[in-house]
C-alpha cells in the first residue's frame, strides 16, 4: 500500500440480515421472509456500492444462536454479478471446512465478480458447533489458529496451482488445458495433507483479498503472515492505535512490509437525529431482547456528524487505516451512512472521489502477486 494518507482511508461495512443487535428485526418490524431473500441482501450491498464503500463483509457462523443464516460464500456469489464496484468478503469457517473446497469457492467468487473477491477465514471454538459435524471435538484457540494458518496456506497454494495461461483453448489440437501449467502443491502439515492441483483456474486477482480478525493473541501471527486486511475491535481510539502498531510490528517480524496491511477498526453504529433518540432506540432494542447488548468495539450512538467525527479522528490519530461499520439495525443505519455520513466524509477530504474500478486488491493498493509455481515442472 502507498504511504499513509487520509485520502486513502478505507470504508467497509459488515452486513448481517438485520443488524448486529439481536432484536433489530423485531424492532424494525422486518418481514422474516425478507431476511432470507436475495433481494434484501442485494439491496443492502447495492446501497453500500452506490456510495463508494470499498468492501462489504458478509459474516457467517455455525453457532445455532446466530439464527437462520444464508451461506455467506453462496450469497456473495449471488450478489457479485448484479452489484458492480464494491468488494465482497464472506466469512468462511476453516475449522470444519476443507481448504480445497474453500479455495475453489473463493476462486469462483473472484471469477464471477471480475476480481472483487475477498474472504475472512474464521475459527469455530465451541463444542456446540463441533457437534454439528461430529468429526472432531472443540479445540483451544492456539490449535484452532494453527489450523487456520495451514488452511490459508493450502488455499493460497491451490490458487497458484494453475498458472495464469494454463487454459489455452486449442481447438485444433483438442487441448483445453496445458497440463504443464498445472502443479501439485504437495502440502503436508499438522492438520492437512493436500496434493492438488485445484479444479478451478487461478483467480483474476491471483490471490483474492485475505481478511483476518486479530483481536486475540493466537490470531496475531496468522494476520501478520497472511492478511491483506486486518480487522480489530477496541473500546477506544488509543487502544486501537496500540493494536494497529502491534499488528504492524508483527508483520515486520514476519518479513512483510507493514504498509502492505490495512488495519480496519470495527465501529458499531446506530444513527438518529440526536444522541438522546439513538440511545432511546438502543434501550428499546435491549428491552425487546431481554438483555443489554454490550459494545464489541467503539460504538457511536448519535447523529451522522458524530460518526463522521469519530472516523476522522481514527484516521487522523492513526488508530486505524479505515473502519468497518457494524450497524446495529439494518438496513436503516446503512441508509443513513450512505445518504448522510459518506457525503460528510467526502466533504472533509477523507474519501476518494470518482468511480471505483479495477480489482479489490488494486483498491487496497496491492499488486497482483506472482504465481509461486510459475516456471516449475508440473
Secondary structure, 3 states (H helix, E strand, C coil): CCCCCHHHCEEEEECCCCCCCCCHHHHCCCCHHHHCCHHHHHHHHHHHHHCCCCEEEECCCCCHHHCCCCCHHHHHHHHHCCCCCCEEEEEEECCCCCHHHHHHHHHHHHHHCCCCEEEEEECCCCHHHHHHHCCCCCCCHHHHHHHHHHHHHHHHHHHHCECCCCEEEECCCCEEECHHHECCCCEECCCCEECCCCCCCCECCECCEEEEECCCHHHHHHHHHHCCEEEECCCCHHHHHHHHHHHHHHHHHCCCCHHHCEEEEEEEEEECCCHHHHHHHHHHHHHHHCCCCCCCCEEEEECHHHHHHHHHHHHHCCCCCEEEEEECCCCHHHHHHHHHHHHHHHHCCCCCCCCCCCCHHHHCCCCCCCCCCCCCCC
